[in-house]
Amino acid sequence: MRTLREVASADEDFAEFFGREYARLARACLLLTGSPTEAEELAQEALVRVYARWNNVGSMESPEGYLYRTALNLNRKRIRRLAVRTRHLHQSSWRPDEIEVAEERLDVLRAVATLPVGSARCWC
């Protein structure tokens, strides 16, 4: 079990890390997303996740690498969610009426049937 002094020291270390990395991470996330709002959300969520694991991450050789990897993984999840949402919207927003399609097909077949047999020319 950690003492209060160790917890305070770890919090100070993270506060220093946060101050050093936040702006740079937010700019990198802006390059990924193209949206300042989404970039800030990604950067904040990545830092929250790093803070939750700071006891382990803070002692890593490159906590910055862990932070950026976390942000990239969060962005991948965001893109997947957007793709799924887009797919669902696209699938549910327009579906042809099967009866209407069948009626149109019959109309085309009836029109073709009225054409004289030897008069068809290819306009290819």
Secondary structure, DSSP 8 states (H G I E B T S, - for coil): ---HHHHHHHHHHHHHHHHHHHHHHHHHHHHHHS-HHHHHHHHHHHHHHHHHTHHHHTTSS-HHHHHHHHHHHHHHHHHHHHHHHHHHHHHHH----HHHHHHHHHHHHHHHHTS-TT------
